[in-house]
Amino acid sequence: MTYAHLLYEERDQIAYVTVNHPERLNVLNRATVDEIDAVFVHISGSEALRAVILTGAGEKAFVAGADIGELARQTPLEGARTSLRGQQVLRRIETAGVPVIAAINGFALGGGCELALACTLRIASKNARFGLPEVKLGIMPGYAGTQRLPRLVGAGRALELMLTGEMIDAEEAFRIGLVNRVTSPADLLPTAEKLARQIVGNAPLGVRLCLDAVHHGAGMPLEESARYEASLFGLLCATEDMREGLNAFLEKRKPNFLGR
């Protein structure tokens, strides 16, 4: 699969997606958003893939933000469409059915930060910088960043970041729960790959339904979401992977999960 703005590779049940125009700090323009959408349509439909690593090319940026030149020319109606389109694509990432690990190097600002927020897990190199600086430009986050960030770090901390537009470094992002781990730049991809391989070694249906339970249950009252979890647990009890996993534990051997 060949893209103009992305690099794409599949290896050992892991998909590698790299936003690839480092000379522009991997800006999230319309064409790039469309290609990210296309690649995650493919990933969502693949039975062979069990994890994704999403990163940006070069050392300066994961994704530095949206294309300001494109935004500056938009009418109000076009602006609303751009926001809805970005939300649609990031929701596709969030609900891809496999864990998506963001490996964040350099700037993750505006739309780039929102892209990271839509991923399942976030690994940051020590040179990573995060922020939602849209208010400095007279706009606001438009790819559901105002919704995902408070759910991740709490409303007060999220509002401070959004209302000041200030950047934070990787250590502060880790402290507030925005990222899962911080590594050296050299260890960023190896750490993401190690985490992806840990996930790949687990039962794929169990992983998929954990994601399903969290994403769908987040908007439900606790009692209702707990019942939803129970229904998914019951579904897994009908799978070959459940029998394989439990038998492997009792027999003290490594399980061979087949995803069925």
Buried (B, 14 or more C-beta within 10 A) or exposed (E): EEBEBBBBEBEEBBBBBBBBBBEEBBBBBEBBBBBBBBBBEBBBEBEEBBBBBBBBBBEBBBBBBBBEEBBEEBEEEEEEEBBEBBBEBBBBBBBBBBBBBBBBBBBBBBBBBBBBBBBBBBBBBBBBBBBBBBEEBEBEBBBBBBBBBBEBBEEEBBEBBBEEBEBBBBEBBBBBEBBBBBBEEEBBBEBBBEBBBEBBEBBBBBBBBBBBBEEBBEEEEEEEBEEBBEEBEEEBEEBEBBEBBEEBEEEEEEBEBEBE
